[in-house]
């Protein structure tokens, strides 16, 4: 009987490699439209990830949960690369879900507030520049 082909998973953060896993039999990830699963023979794909729980399974660790911030997942052949802004691993699914809610979703709100303030500053600067130009 032929041994099933398994996937290689890399979870990348902006400044380091979070995880390198081989022998992965399945992956479940979350997008804004909901969860989806990857098996080794699925067609290649790209998905924008939402903050949530990434699940992967291999023989040595069993089912593993990783809280991930928003990012992108790319599957090419048997290689799956997940590139996210932040990730937290843990054994308890409930605590990881809390981490997603507290760490990643609050960060998005803070970023939106910062962007709003920057937009107001840029608008004020452009208005003053236009006034200066007309004088």
Rosetta silent file (secondary structure, phi, psi, omega in degrees, C-alpha in Angstrom):
SEQUENCE: XXXXXXXXXXXXXXXXXXXXXXXXXXXXXXXXXXXXXXXXXXXXXXXXXXXXXXXXXXXXXXXXXXXXXXXXXXXXXXXXXXXXXXXXXXXXXXXXXXXXXXXXXXXXXXXXXXXXXXXXXXXXXXXXXXXXXXX
SCORE:     score description
SCORE:     0.000 S_00000001
   1 L     0.000  137.530 -176.800    0.000    0.000    0.000 S_00000001
   2 L   -80.003  134.309  178.340    1.316    3.457   -0.943 S_00000001
   3 L   -69.626  133.575  178.777    2.086    5.897    1.882 S_00000001
   4 L   -64.370  146.018  177.604    0.008    9.115    1.614 S_00000001
   5 L   -80.627  135.870 -176.784    1.929   12.224    0.603 S_00000001
   6 L  -114.987  161.890 -174.878    2.069   14.844    3.355 S_00000001
   7 E   -94.691  161.868  172.417    2.496   18.615    3.335 S_00000001
   8 E  -110.952  131.040 -177.974    5.228   20.939    4.612 S_00000001
   9 E  -118.143  131.587  172.417    4.036   23.959    6.618 S_00000001
  10 E  -123.056  126.827  174.833    5.941   27.184    7.256 S_00000001
  11 E  -110.261  116.090 -175.397    4.473   29.888    9.474 S_00000001
  12 E  -110.607  137.137  172.449    6.338   33.153    8.927 S_00000001
  13 E  -106.672  167.999 -177.247    6.266   36.337   10.994 S_00000001
  14 L   -55.434  -33.661 -174.382    7.678   39.661    9.750 S_00000001
  15 L  -123.187    9.008  178.205   11.058   39.146   11.432 S_00000001
  16 E  -165.761  166.927  175.119   11.357   35.425   12.098 S_00000001
  17 E   -90.397  122.327 -178.384   10.176   31.937   11.283 S_00000001
  18 E   -82.140  -42.299 -177.996    7.497   30.901   13.782 S_00000001
  19 E  -154.029  140.609  171.003    7.168   27.236   12.763 S_00000001
  20 E  -125.061  113.883 -176.421    8.581   24.737   10.262 S_00000001
  21 E  -128.425  138.360  174.981    6.560   21.530   10.186 S_00000001
  22 E  -119.304  167.136  179.527    6.746   18.501    7.919 S_00000001
  23 E    69.335   30.459 -178.181    4.455   15.501    7.639 S_00000001
  24 E   -84.265  124.922 -177.289    1.322   17.654    7.908 S_00000001
  25 E   -92.157  -26.878  177.731   -1.793   15.723    6.915 S_00000001
  26 E  -157.610  154.572  178.250   -4.333   18.567    7.119 S_00000001
  27 E  -137.361  138.096  173.916   -4.618   22.311    7.772 S_00000001
  28 E  -124.468  128.313 -177.722   -7.667   24.379    8.694 S_00000001
  29 E  -130.476  161.993 -179.299   -7.493   28.184    8.388 S_00000001
  30 E  -113.057  134.535  172.166   -9.918   31.088    8.806 S_00000001
  31 E  -117.053  177.824  177.412  -10.749   33.769    6.251 S_00000001
  32 L   -64.907  -22.689 -179.121  -13.266   36.610    6.476 S_00000001
  33 L   -92.430   -5.595  179.668  -15.748   34.307    4.685 S_00000001
  34 E   130.617 -176.074 -178.302  -15.249   31.372    7.098 S_00000001
  35 E   -84.732  152.499  172.679  -12.994   28.372    7.690 S_00000001
  36 E  -146.133  155.240 -177.677  -11.572   26.125    5.003 S_00000001
  37 E  -112.927  152.821  176.297   -9.436   23.010    5.012 S_00000001
  38 E  -122.675  132.154  171.316   -6.390   21.903    3.064 S_00000001
  39 E  -116.535  162.344 -174.633   -5.421   18.343    2.310 S_00000001
  40 L   -55.050  -34.565 -174.900   -2.203   17.322    0.510 S_00000001
  41 L   -96.994   11.050  176.043   -3.832   16.799   -2.902 S_00000001
  42 L   -67.023  149.484  177.334   -5.898   19.994   -2.924 S_00000001
  43 L   -63.111  155.796  178.295   -5.228   22.315   -5.837 S_00000001
  44 L   -59.913  147.530 -178.385   -2.834   25.198   -5.287 S_00000001
  45 E  -159.063  167.344  174.208   -4.457   28.279   -3.794 S_00000001
  46 E  -132.930  138.000  179.578   -3.978   31.637   -2.086 S_00000001
  47 E  -141.498  138.652  173.219   -6.181   32.905    0.751 S_00000001
  48 E   -83.676  121.836 -177.113   -6.291   36.104    2.804 S_00000001
  49 E   -90.886  142.813  173.315   -6.418   35.045    6.447 S_00000001
  50 L   -97.377  159.343  173.953   -8.452   36.744    9.148 S_00000001
  51 L   -57.570  129.187 -177.145   -7.348   36.796   12.777 S_00000001
  52 E   177.990 -159.054 -178.017   -8.284   33.382   14.124 S_00000001
  53 E  -106.046  124.803  172.974   -7.137   29.861   14.908 S_00000001
  54 E   -97.200  130.934  179.418   -4.981   27.905   12.462 S_00000001
  55 E  -117.766  133.643  170.639   -5.136   24.140   12.990 S_00000001
  56 E  -135.699  158.757 -178.835   -2.679   21.644   11.586 S_00000001
  57 E  -135.631  132.521  171.869   -2.180   17.952   12.202 S_00000001
  58 E  -139.518  170.632 -174.918    0.859   15.736   11.910 S_00000001
  59 L   -68.004  -37.201 -174.443    1.823   12.337   13.320 S_00000001
  60 L   -74.962  -37.773 -175.665    4.331   13.551   15.909 S_00000001
  61 L  -106.484  -14.068 -173.705    2.259   16.330   17.535 S_00000001
  62 E    75.550 -142.918  179.942   -1.302   15.385   16.637 S_00000001
  63 E   -86.788  127.334 -176.593   -3.673   18.327   16.276 S_00000001
  64 E  -122.070  137.878  179.847   -1.977   21.679   16.989 S_00000001
  65 E  -110.723  135.749  177.145   -3.669   25.076   17.423 S_00000001
  66 E  -134.393  123.102  173.715   -2.012   28.390   16.580 S_00000001
  67 E   -78.261  126.636 -178.432   -3.647   31.788   17.052 S_00000001
  68 E  -126.003  147.569  173.645   -2.717   33.906   14.033 S_00000001
  69 L   -82.957 -179.422  179.918   -3.219   37.531   13.122 S_00000001
  70 L   -64.317  153.257 -178.520   -4.307   38.522    9.638 S_00000001
  71 E   177.842 -148.919 -177.598   -2.056   37.495    6.776 S_00000001
  72 E  -138.829  146.376  174.908   -1.904   35.256    3.745 S_00000001
  73 E  -118.579  132.490  178.881   -1.775   31.517    3.093 S_00000001
  74 E  -128.140  125.106  176.337   -0.190   30.153   -0.090 S_00000001
  75 E  -113.773  121.128  174.798   -0.334   26.484   -1.118 S_00000001
  76 E  -131.385  113.829 -176.447    1.918   25.338   -3.956 S_00000001
  77 L    62.665 -126.593  179.398    2.212   21.601   -4.409 S_00000001
  78 L   -96.662    5.453 -179.535    2.897   20.081   -1.009 S_00000001
  79 E  -101.572  129.122  177.084    4.278   23.330    0.457 S_00000001
  80 E  -121.499  124.035  177.865    2.039   25.631    2.489 S_00000001
  81 E  -115.586  126.395  175.958    3.351   29.028    3.598 S_00000001
  82 E  -114.853  117.702  179.610    1.405   31.097    6.107 S_00000001
  83 E  -114.215  115.007 -176.211    2.689   34.649    6.475 S_00000001
  84 E  -132.686  163.605 -179.890    1.074   36.580    9.341 S_00000001
  85 L   -74.191  -31.292 -177.683    1.819   39.637   11.473 S_00000001
  86 L  -156.928  153.874  178.206    1.756   37.709   14.748 S_00000001
  87 E  -149.788  147.745  177.648    1.185   34.172   16.057 S_00000001
  88 E  -136.639  127.555  177.047    0.742   32.507   19.438 S_00000001
  89 E  -101.480  157.726 -179.966    0.810   28.760   19.999 S_00000001
  90 E  -175.297  166.997 -178.321   -0.857   26.960   22.874 S_00000001
  91 L   -92.486  -31.859 -175.373   -2.583   23.804   23.993 S_00000001
  92 L   -94.428  116.816 -176.773   -5.891   25.243   25.209 S_00000001
  93 H   -62.052  -38.638 -179.776   -8.176   26.302   22.395 S_00000001
  94 H   -62.087  -42.267  179.580  -10.267   28.587   24.633 S_00000001
  95 H   -69.479  -34.388  176.990   -7.245   30.598   25.746 S_00000001
  96 H   -67.079  -39.865  178.087   -6.016   30.936   22.175 S_00000001
  97 H   -62.534  -39.993  175.655   -9.409   32.250   21.092 S_00000001
  98 H   -61.752  -39.958  179.004   -9.191   34.817   23.927 S_00000001
  99 H   -62.326  -41.390  177.583   -5.709   35.803   22.682 S_00000001
 100 H   -60.013  -48.840 -178.156   -7.106   36.386   19.189 S_00000001
 101 H   -62.447  -43.498 -175.311   -9.887   38.560   20.601 S_00000001
 102 H   -80.373  -48.512 -172.898   -7.625   40.558   22.922 S_00000001
 103 H   -80.504  -53.655 -169.557   -4.348   40.831   21.033 S_00000001
 104 H   -83.638  -43.063 -177.736   -5.151   40.787   17.326 S_00000001
 105 H   -73.014  -36.076  175.849   -8.625   42.326   17.058 S_00000001
 106 H   -66.015  -36.930  177.511   -7.790   45.170   19.488 S_00000001
 107 H   -60.675  -40.863  177.803   -4.649   45.889   17.501 S_00000001
 108 H   -60.168  -40.980  178.339   -6.784   46.327   14.386 S_00000001
 109 H   -63.952  -42.654  178.872   -8.927   48.896   16.229 S_00000001
 110 H   -63.554  -41.796  178.857   -5.804   50.767   17.381 S_00000001
 111 H   -63.127  -39.695  178.167   -4.411   50.759   13.853 S_00000001
 112 H   -63.481  -39.919  177.835   -7.683   52.152   12.512 S_00000001
 113 H   -64.548  -43.130  178.570   -7.564   54.942   15.105 S_00000001
 114 H   -62.848  -43.728  178.994   -3.953   55.767   14.194 S_00000001
 115 H   -62.457  -39.102  178.521   -4.809   55.796   10.491 S_00000001
 116 H   -62.885  -44.438  178.966   -7.769   58.106   11.174 S_00000001
 117 H   -63.691  -43.864  178.753   -5.554   60.530   13.109 S_00000001
 118 H   -62.412  -39.983  178.729   -2.917   60.444   10.357 S_00000001
 119 H   -62.956  -40.903  178.130   -5.547   61.114    7.698 S_00000001
 120 H   -64.828  -40.726  178.828   -6.787   64.151    9.659 S_00000001
 121 H   -64.451  -42.044  179.221   -3.219   65.427   10.029 S_00000001
 122 H   -64.014  -41.601  179.024   -2.573   64.991    6.305 S_00000001
 123 H   -62.259  -44.673  178.066   -5.793   66.805    5.443 S_00000001
 124 H   -62.089  -41.278  179.490   -4.859   69.695    7.758 S_00000001
 125 H   -63.554  -44.478 -179.374   -1.377   69.862    6.271 S_00000001
 126 H   -64.933  -40.230  179.284   -2.706   69.929    2.707 S_00000001
 127 H   -62.657  -45.394  179.541   -5.250   72.635    3.632 S_00000001
 128 H   -65.454  -37.679  178.157   -2.519   74.814    5.214 S_00000001
 129 H   -64.244  -41.521  177.915   -0.233   74.226    2.240 S_00000001
 130 H   -64.885  -40.439  177.612   -3.015   75.300   -0.133 S_00000001
 131 H   -63.811  -41.910  179.054   -3.659   78.447    1.976 S_00000001
 132 H   -63.906  -39.376 -179.657    0.054   79.246    1.985 S_00000001
 133 H   -66.436  -34.654 -179.728    0.205   78.764   -1.773 S_00000001
 134 H   -77.560  -19.617 -179.472   -2.716   81.193   -2.328 S_00000001
 135 L   -77.438    0.000    0.000   -1.125   83.913   -0.155 S_00000001
